[in-house]
C-alpha cells in the first residue's frame, strides 16, 4: 500500500526528530508514542484489508443471489408453459 509506506516513512522521520530534538527525559515517552502509532497503523491496515475482503464476499453473494433469482424466474416461466 502506497499510503502505508508514506505513513511508515513519516513515523521514521518523526523518530529521528524525536531523537535529535527531544529532551532526554522525554525520548522514551515519545518513542512509546511512536510505537503506539505504528501499532495503530498496522491495526488500521489489517482492518482495511478485512473490510475489503468482506466487501468482496458481499459482492459475490449478491451476484449469486441474482443468479438464483434469475433461475427461479426461468423455472417459473417454464412451469407456466407446461
Biopython code that builds the backbone (N, CA, C, O; Angstrom):
import numpy as np
from Bio.PDB.StructureBuilder import StructureBuilder

atoms = [
    (1, "UNK", "N", (0.836, -1.182, 0.000)),
    (1, "UNK", "CA", (0.000, 0.000, 0.000)),
    (1, "UNK", "C", (0.880, 1.245, 0.000)),
    (1, "UNK", "O", (1.796, 1.385, 0.811)),
    (2, "UNK", "N", (0.580, 2.130, -0.920)),
    (2, "UNK", "CA", (1.355, 3.353, -1.038)),
    (2, "UNK", "C", (1.220, 4.224, 0.209)),
    (2, "UNK", "O", (2.203, 4.783, 0.696)),
    (3, "UNK", "N", (-0.002, 4.334, 0.718)),
    (3, "UNK", "CA", (-0.257, 5.156, 1.900)),
    (3, "UNK", "C", (0.487, 4.618, 3.112)),
    (3, "UNK", "O", (1.033, 5.387, 3.903)),
    (4, "UNK", "N", (0.508, 3.296, 3.258)),
    (4, "UNK", "CA", (1.211, 2.678, 4.383)),
    (4, "UNK", "C", (2.693, 3.018, 4.330)),
    (4, "UNK", "O", (3.288, 3.361, 5.352)),
    (5, "UNK", "N", (3.287, 2.928, 3.158)),
    (5, "UNK", "CA", (4.702, 3.264, 3.011)),
    (5, "UNK", "C", (4.985, 4.709, 3.387)),
    (5, "UNK", "O", (5.982, 5.004, 4.046)),
    (6, "UNK", "N", (4.104, 5.608, 2.966)),
    (6, "UNK", "CA", (4.281, 7.028, 3.305)),
    (6, "UNK", "C", (4.142, 7.249, 4.800)),
    (6, "UNK", "O", (4.897, 8.024, 5.386)),
    (7, "UNK", "N", (3.187, 6.576, 5.419)),
    (7, "UNK", "CA", (2.988, 6.726, 6.861)),
    (7, "UNK", "C", (4.191, 6.187, 7.630)),
    (7, "UNK", "O", (4.643, 6.805, 8.594)),
    (8, "UNK", "N", (4.707, 5.040, 7.206)),
    (8, "UNK", "CA", (5.877, 4.469, 7.876)),
    (8, "UNK", "C", (7.089, 5.385, 7.728)),
    (8, "UNK", "O", (7.877, 5.534, 8.662)),
    (9, "UNK", "N", (7.236, 5.994, 6.559)),
    (9, "UNK", "CA", (8.340, 6.937, 6.344)),
    (9, "UNK", "C", (8.175, 8.164, 7.240)),
    (9, "UNK", "O", (9.155, 8.654, 7.801)),
    (10, "UNK", "N", (6.961, 8.657, 7.377)),
    (10, "UNK", "CA", (6.712, 9.807, 8.251)),
    (10, "UNK", "C", (7.031, 9.460, 9.704)),
    (10, "UNK", "O", (7.609, 10.275, 10.425)),
    (11, "UNK", "N", (6.660, 8.267, 10.132)),
    (11, "UNK", "CA", (6.965, 7.838, 11.505)),
    (11, "UNK", "C", (8.473, 7.727, 11.698)),
    (11, "UNK", "O", (8.997, 8.113, 12.743)),
    (12, "UNK", "N", (9.168, 7.204, 10.699)),
    (12, "UNK", "CA", (10.627, 7.093, 10.789)),
    (12, "UNK", "C", (11.258, 8.477, 10.949)),
    (12, "UNK", "O", (12.165, 8.664, 11.760)),
    (13, "UNK", "N", (10.774, 9.437, 10.175)),
    (13, "UNK", "CA", (11.310, 10.803, 10.273)),
    (13, "UNK", "C", (10.986, 11.425, 11.629)),
    (13, "UNK", "O", (11.814, 12.124, 12.214)),
    (14, "UNK", "N", (9.785, 11.168, 12.118)),
    (14, "UNK", "CA", (9.428, 11.658, 13.452)),
    (14, "UNK", "C", (10.350, 11.067, 14.514)),
    (14, "UNK", "O", (10.784, 11.766, 15.429)),
    (15, "UNK", "N", (10.642, 9.781, 14.385)),
    (15, "UNK", "CA", (11.533, 9.126, 15.352)),
    (15, "UNK", "C", (12.915, 9.774, 15.326)),
    (15, "UNK", "O", (13.527, 9.980, 16.374)),
    (16, "UNK", "N", (13.404, 10.093, 14.135)),
    (16, "UNK", "CA", (14.703, 10.772, 14.032)),
    (16, "UNK", "C", (14.643, 12.145, 14.700)),
    (16, "UNK", "O", (15.553, 12.524, 15.438)),
    (17, "UNK", "N", (13.564, 12.885, 14.436)),
    (17, "UNK", "CA", (13.418, 14.216, 15.032)),
    (17, "UNK", "C", (13.312, 14.123, 16.549)),
    (17, "UNK", "O", (13.876, 14.948, 17.268)),
    (18, "UNK", "N", (12.595, 13.124, 17.030)),
    (18, "UNK", "CA", (12.470, 12.928, 18.481)),
    (18, "UNK", "C", (13.847, 12.699, 19.083)),
    (18, "UNK", "O", (14.202, 13.311, 20.091)),
    (19, "UNK", "N", (14.617, 11.821, 18.466)),
    (19, "UNK", "CA", (15.950, 11.535, 18.985)),
    (19, "UNK", "C", (16.864, 12.748, 18.967)),
    (19, "UNK", "O", (17.732, 12.893, 19.827)),
    (20, "UNK", "N", (16.670, 13.609, 17.997)),
    (20, "UNK", "CA", (17.549, 14.765, 17.839)),
    (20, "UNK", "C", (17.103, 15.953, 18.687)),
    (20, "UNK", "O", (17.929, 16.597, 19.334)),
    (21, "UNK", "N", (15.809, 16.246, 18.689)),
    (21, "UNK", "CA", (15.323, 17.472, 19.315)),
    (21, "UNK", "C", (14.717, 17.292, 20.706)),
    (21, "UNK", "O", (14.693, 18.242, 21.488)),
    (22, "UNK", "N", (14.244, 16.136, 21.019)),
    (22, "UNK", "CA", (13.528, 15.916, 22.273)),
    (22, "UNK", "C", (14.499, 15.892, 23.452)),
    (22, "UNK", "O", (15.594, 15.341, 23.344)),
    (23, "UNK", "N", (14.101, 16.485, 24.570)),
    (23, "UNK", "CA", (14.935, 16.373, 25.769)),
    (23, "UNK", "C", (15.053, 14.902, 26.173)),
    (23, "UNK", "O", (14.103, 14.136, 26.013)),
    (24, "UNK", "N", (16.199, 14.512, 26.689)),
    (24, "UNK", "CA", (16.431, 13.102, 27.023)),
    (24, "UNK", "C", (15.349, 12.476, 27.901)),
    (24, "UNK", "O", (15.027, 11.299, 27.739)),
    (25, "UNK", "N", (14.794, 13.240, 28.815)),
    (25, "UNK", "CA", (13.782, 12.674, 29.712)),
    (25, "UNK", "C", (12.462, 12.379, 28.994)),
    (25, "UNK", "O", (11.623, 11.653, 29.527)),
    (26, "UNK", "N", (12.269, 12.928, 27.798)),
    (26, "UNK", "CA", (11.043, 12.681, 27.047)),
    (26, "UNK", "C", (11.222, 11.692, 25.898)),
    (26, "UNK", "O", (10.239, 11.254, 25.300)),
    (27, "UNK", "N", (12.466, 11.338, 25.588)),
    (27, "UNK", "CA", (12.720, 10.467, 24.437)),
    (27, "UNK", "C", (12.006, 9.126, 24.588)),
    (27, "UNK", "O", (11.351, 8.672, 23.650)),
    (28, "UNK", "N", (12.121, 8.488, 25.747)),
    (28, "UNK", "CA", (11.477, 7.183, 25.937)),
    (28, "UNK", "C", (9.955, 7.282, 25.814)),
    (28, "UNK", "O", (9.313, 6.403, 25.239)),
    (29, "UNK", "N", (9.387, 8.362, 26.359)),
    (29, "UNK", "CA", (7.944, 8.571, 26.242)),
    (29, "UNK", "C", (7.548, 8.751, 24.774)),
    (29, "UNK", "O", (6.581, 8.150, 24.305)),
    (30, "UNK", "N", (8.291, 9.569, 24.071)),
    (30, "UNK", "CA", (7.992, 9.837, 22.665)),
    (30, "UNK", "C", (8.144, 8.570, 21.828)),
    (30, "UNK", "O", (7.351, 8.327, 20.918)),
    (31, "UNK", "N", (9.158, 7.764, 22.131)),
    (31, "UNK", "CA", (9.341, 6.506, 21.399)),
    (31, "UNK", "C", (8.175, 5.553, 21.656)),
    (31, "UNK", "O", (7.754, 4.829, 20.753)),
    (32, "UNK", "N", (7.660, 5.549, 22.869)),
    (32, "UNK", "CA", (6.485, 4.728, 23.193)),
    (32, "UNK", "C", (5.283, 5.195, 22.383)),
    (32, "UNK", "O", (4.528, 4.379, 21.854)),
    (33, "UNK", "N", (5.111, 6.507, 22.288)),
    (33, "UNK", "CA", (4.003, 7.042, 21.491)),
    (33, "UNK", "C", (4.153, 6.658, 20.018)),
    (33, "UNK", "O", (3.173, 6.323, 19.352)),
    (34, "UNK", "N", (5.376, 6.710, 19.524)),
    (34, "UNK", "CA", (5.613, 6.313, 18.132)),
    (34, "UNK", "C", (5.329, 4.823, 17.940)),
    (34, "UNK", "O", (4.777, 4.420, 16.916)),
    (35, "UNK", "N", (5.706, 4.010, 18.924)),
    (35, "UNK", "CA", (5.378, 2.576, 18.848)),
    (35, "UNK", "C", (3.863, 2.368, 18.830)),
    (35, "UNK", "O", (3.348, 1.540, 18.078)),
    (36, "UNK", "N", (3.156, 3.132, 19.668)),
    (36, "UNK", "CA", (1.688, 3.054, 19.680)),
    (36, "UNK", "C", (1.119, 3.461, 18.326)),
    (36, "UNK", "O", (0.173, 2.847, 17.834)),
    (37, "UNK", "N", (1.692, 4.487, 17.733)),
    (37, "UNK", "CA", (1.250, 4.951, 16.421)),
    (37, "UNK", "C", (1.490, 3.887, 15.353)),
    (37, "UNK", "O", (0.634, 3.656, 14.500)),
    (38, "UNK", "N", (2.647, 3.245, 15.401)),
    (38, "UNK", "CA", (2.946, 2.159, 14.452)),
    (38, "UNK", "C", (1.937, 1.020, 14.597)),
    (38, "UNK", "O", (1.433, 0.495, 13.604)),
    (39, "UNK", "N", (1.652, 0.647, 15.831)),
    (39, "UNK", "CA", (0.704, -0.439, 16.090)),
    (39, "UNK", "C", (-0.693, -0.065, 15.594)),
    (39, "UNK", "O", (-1.378, -0.884, 14.981)),
    (40, "UNK", "N", (-1.108, 1.163, 15.860)),
    (40, "UNK", "CA", (-2.421, 1.615, 15.383)),
    (40, "UNK", "C", (-2.470, 1.607, 13.859)),
    (40, "UNK", "O", (-3.494, 1.262, 13.270)),
    (41, "UNK", "N", (-1.385, 1.979, 13.234)),
    (41, "UNK", "CA", (-1.308, 1.959, 11.773)),
    (41, "UNK", "C", (-1.448, 0.532, 11.253)),
    (41, "UNK", "O", (-2.188, 0.288, 10.300)),
    (42, "UNK", "N", (-0.744, -0.404, 11.869)),
    (42, "UNK", "CA", (-0.849, -1.813, 11.458)),
    (42, "UNK", "C", (-2.273, -2.339, 11.651)),
    (42, "UNK", "O", (-2.810, -3.034, 10.788)),
    (43, "UNK", "N", (-2.871, -2.003, 12.784)),
    (43, "UNK", "CA", (-4.249, -2.440, 13.039)),
    (43, "UNK", "C", (-5.211, -1.841, 12.018)),
    (43, "UNK", "O", (-6.145, -2.505, 11.569)),
    (44, "UNK", "N", (-4.978, -0.589, 11.656)),
    (44, "UNK", "CA", (-5.817, 0.052, 10.649)),
    (44, "UNK", "C", (-5.696, -0.621, 9.297)),
    (44, "UNK", "O", (-6.688, -0.796, 8.590)),
    (45, "UNK", "N", (-4.473, -0.999, 8.938)),
    (45, "UNK", "CA", (-4.247, -1.694, 7.667)),
    (45, "UNK", "C", (-4.947, -3.050, 7.690)),
    (45, "UNK", "O", (-5.596, -3.429, 6.715)),
    (46, "UNK", "N", (-4.821, -3.777, 8.791)),
    (46, "UNK", "CA", (-5.491, -5.079, 8.910)),
    (46, "UNK", "C", (-7.009, -4.921, 8.821)),
    (46, "UNK", "O", (-7.682, -5.708, 8.156)),
    (47, "UNK", "N", (-7.538, -3.911, 9.486)),
    (47, "UNK", "CA", (-8.985, -3.676, 9.446)),
    (47, "UNK", "C", (-9.436, -3.313, 8.034)),
    (47, "UNK", "O", (-10.493, -3.751, 7.581)),
    (48, "UNK", "N", (-8.638, -2.522, 7.352)),
    (48, "UNK", "CA", (-8.972, -2.137, 5.979)),
    (48, "UNK", "C", (-8.988, -3.353, 5.062)),
    (48, "UNK", "O", (-9.878, -3.495, 4.224)),
    (49, "UNK", "N", (-8.010, -4.220, 5.223)),
    (49, "UNK", "CA", (-7.964, -5.446, 4.413)),
    (49, "UNK", "C", (-9.153, -6.358, 4.718)),
    (49, "UNK", "O", (-9.757, -6.929, 3.810)),
    (50, "UNK", "N", (-9.479, -6.486, 5.994)),
    (50, "UNK", "CA", (-10.620, -7.326, 6.374)),
    (50, "UNK", "C", (-11.921, -6.759, 5.813)),
    (50, "UNK", "O", (-12.781, -7.508, 5.350)),
    (51, "UNK", "N", (-12.062, -5.444, 5.856)),
    (51, "UNK", "CA", (-13.261, -4.808, 5.312)),
    (51, "UNK", "C", (-13.353, -5.037, 3.810)),
    (51, "UNK", "O", (-14.432, -5.334, 3.296)),
    (52, "UNK", "N", (-12.247, -4.904, 3.107)),
    (52, "UNK", "CA", (-12.258, -5.125, 1.658)),
    (52, "UNK", "C", (-12.596, -6.577, 1.332)),
    (52, "UNK", "O", (-13.327, -6.839, 0.377)),
    (53, "UNK", "N", (-12.076, -7.520, 2.109)),
    (53, "UNK", "CA", (-12.407, -8.934, 1.895)),
    (53, "UNK", "C", (-13.898, -9.170, 2.132)),
    (53, "UNK", "O", (-14.537, -9.922, 1.396)),
    (54, "UNK", "N", (-14.445, -8.531, 3.155)),
    (54, "UNK", "CA", (-15.878, -8.656, 3.447)),
    (54, "UNK", "C", (-16.707, -8.081, 2.302)),
    (54, "UNK", "O", (-17.716, -8.662, 1.905)),
    (55, "UNK", "N", (-16.282, -6.953, 1.782)),
    (55, "UNK", "CA", (-16.996, -6.344, 0.651)),
    (55, "UNK", "C", (-16.946, -7.251, -0.572)),
    (55, "UNK", "O", (-17.934, -7.379, -1.295)),
    (56, "UNK", "N", (-15.805, -7.873, -0.803)),
    (56, "UNK", "CA", (-15.680, -8.786, -1.946)),
    (56, "UNK", "C", (-16.621, -9.978, -1.781)),
    (56, "UNK", "O", (-17.275, -10.390, -2.738)),
    (57, "UNK", "N", (-16.690, -10.537, -0.561)),
    (57, "UNK", "CA", (-17.613, -11.650, -0.309)),
    (57, "UNK", "C", (-19.059, -11.213, -0.517)),
    (57, "UNK", "O", (-19.867, -11.962, -1.066)),
    (58, "UNK", "N", (-19.380, -10.003, -0.077)),
    (58, "UNK", "CA", (-20.741, -9.493, -0.244)),
    (58, "UNK", "C", (-21.074, -9.325, -1.725)),
    (58, "UNK", "O", (-22.188, -9.635, -2.146)),
    (59, "UNK", "N", (-20.123, -8.839, -2.515)),
    (59, "UNK", "CA", (-20.364, -8.707, -3.957)),
    (59, "UNK", "C", (-20.636, -10.067, -4.577)),
    (59, "UNK", "O", (-21.556, -10.212, -5.383)),
    (60, "UNK", "N", (-19.835, -11.071, -4.203)),
    (60, "UNK", "CA", (-20.045, -12.421, -4.729)),
    (60, "UNK", "C", (-21.399, -12.970, -4.294)),
    (60, "UNK", "O", (-22.106, -13.591, -5.087)),
    (61, "UNK", "N", (-21.755, -12.743, -3.045)),
    (61, "UNK", "CA", (-23.037, -13.213, -2.527)),
    (61, "UNK", "C", (-24.190, -12.537, -3.266)),
    (61, "UNK", "O", (-25.183, -13.183, -3.602)),
    (62, "UNK", "N", (-24.056, -11.264, -3.512)),
    (62, "UNK", "CA", (-25.090, -10.524, -4.234)),
    (62, "UNK", "C", (-25.234, -11.052, -5.659)),
    (62, "UNK", "O", (-26.349, -11.208, -6.156)),
    (63, "UNK", "N", (-24.119, -11.325, -6.307)),
    (63, "UNK", "CA", (-24.155, -11.878, -7.665)),
    (63, "UNK", "C", (-24.815, -13.254, -7.666)),
    (63, "UNK", "O", (-25.590, -13.578, -8.566)),
    (64, "UNK", "N", (-24.505, -14.055, -6.658)),
    (64, "UNK", "CA", (-25.105, -15.391, -6.561)),
    (64, "UNK", "C", (-26.614, -15.285, -6.344)),
    (64, "UNK", "O", (-27.379, -16.042, -6.942)),
    (65, "UNK", "N", (-27.048, -14.353, -5.492)),
    (65, "UNK", "CA", (-28.488, -14.151, -5.280)),
    (65, "UNK", "C", (-29.180, -13.765, -6.585)),
    (65, "UNK", "O", (-30.281, -14.239, -6.867)),
    (66, "UNK", "N", (-28.544, -12.911, -7.381)),
    (66, "UNK", "CA", (-29.131, -12.526, -8.667)),
    (66, "UNK", "C", (-29.240, -13.722, -9.608)),
    (66, "UNK", "O", (-30.248, -13.888, -10.294)),
    (67, "UNK", "N", (-28.196, -14.556, -9.636)),
    (67, "UNK", "CA", (-28.237, -15.756, -10.487)),
    (67, "UNK", "C", (-29.364, -16.688, -10.045)),
    (67, "UNK", "O", (-30.090, -17.224, -10.882)),
    (68, "UNK", "N", (-29.512, -16.881, -8.738)),
    (68, "UNK", "CA", (-30.583, -17.743, -8.233)),
    (68, "UNK", "C", (-31.959, -17.154, -8.542)),
    (68, "UNK", "O", (-32.885, -17.882, -8.899)),
    (69, "UNK", "N", (-32.088, -15.855, -8.405)),
    (69, "UNK", "CA", (-33.361, -15.200, -8.712)),
    (69, "UNK", "C", (-33.719, -15.413, -10.186)),
    (69, "UNK", "O", (-34.864, -15.727, -10.512)),
    (70, "UNK", "N", (-32.740, -15.243, -11.065)),
    (70, "UNK", "CA", (-32.980, -15.467, -12.493)),
    (70, "UNK", "C", (-33.357, -16.917, -12.767)),
    (70, "UNK", "O", (-34.221, -17.191, -13.600)),
    (71, "UNK", "N", (-32.713, -17.844, -12.068)),
    (71, "UNK", "CA", (-33.028, -19.265, -12.254)),
    (71, "UNK", "C", (-34.460, -19.559, -11.821)),
    (71, "UNK", "O", (-35.166, -20.314, -12.491)),
    (72, "UNK", "N", (-34.894, -18.972, -10.710)),
    (72, "UNK", "CA", (-36.266, -19.172, -10.236)),
    (72, "UNK", "C", (-37.257, -18.587, -11.239)),
    (72, "UNK", "O", (-38.270, -19.214, -11.547)),
    (73, "UNK", "N", (-36.975, -17.405, -11.743)),
    (73, "UNK", "CA", (-37.863, -16.783, -12.738)),
    (73, "UNK", "C", (-37.949, -17.651, -13.984)),
    (73, "UNK", "O", (-39.039, -17.879, -14.510)),
    (74, "UNK", "N", (-36.811, -18.134, -14.457)),
    (74, "UNK", "CA", (-36.805, -19.006, -15.638)),
    (74, "UNK", "C", (-37.576, -20.296, -15.377)),
    (74, "UNK", "O", (-38.313, -20.765, -16.243)),
    (75, "UNK", "N", (-37.410, -20.866, -14.193)),
    (75, "UNK", "CA", (-38.121, -22.102, -13.854)),
    (75, "UNK", "C", (-39.629, -21.857, -13.819)),
    (75, "UNK", "O", (-40.400, -22.688, -14.298)),
    (76, "UNK", "N", (-40.055, -20.732, -13.261)),
    (76, "UNK", "CA", (-41.486, -20.407, -13.223)),
    (76, "UNK", "C", (-42.050, -20.252, -14.635)),
    (76, "UNK", "O", (-43.143, -20.728, -14.942)),
    (77, "UNK", "N", (-41.283, -19.579, -15.478)),
    (77, "UNK", "CA", (-41.743, -19.395, -16.860)),
    (77, "UNK", "C", (-41.898, -20.739, -17.568)),
    (77, "UNK", "O", (-42.856, -20.952, -18.311)),
    (78, "UNK", "N", (-40.960, -21.630, -17.337)),
    (78, "UNK", "CA", (-41.033, -22.965, -17.947)),
    (78, "UNK", "C", (-42.243, -23.720, -17.411)),
    (78, "UNK", "O", (-42.976, -24.347, -18.176)),
    (79, "UNK", "N", (-42.455, -23.660, -16.090)),
    (79, "UNK", "CA", (-43.596, -24.355, -15.488)),
    (79, "UNK", "C", (-44.929, -23.789, -15.970)),
    (79, "UNK", "O", (-45.898, -24.534, -16.117)),
    (80, "UNK", "N", (-44.988, -22.499, -16.214)),
    (80, "UNK", "CA", (-46.229, -21.891, -16.698)),
    (80, "UNK", "C", (-46.569, -22.367, -18.110)),
    (80, "UNK", "O", (-47.740, -22.430, -18.482)),
    (81, "UNK", "N", (-45.558, -22.695, -18.880)),
    (81, "UNK", "CA", (-45.776, -23.156, -20.254)),
    (81, "UNK", "C", (-46.259, -24.601, -20.300)),
    (81, "UNK", "O", (-46.838, -25.044, -21.292)),
    (82, "UNK", "N", (-46.017, -25.318, -19.232)),
    (82, "UNK", "CA", (-46.375, -26.745, -19.225)),
    (82, "UNK", "C", (-47.851, -26.925, -18.994)),
    (82, "UNK", "O", (-48.337, -28.055, -18.955)),
]
sb = StructureBuilder()
sb.init_structure("model")
sb.init_model(0)
sb.init_chain("A")
sb.init_seg("    ")
for serial, (resi, resn, name, xyz) in enumerate(atoms, 1):
    if name == "N":
        sb.init_residue(resn, " ", resi, " ")
    sb.init_atom(name, np.array(xyz, "f"), 0.0, 1.0, " ", f" {name:<3s}", serial, name[0])
structure = sb.get_structure()
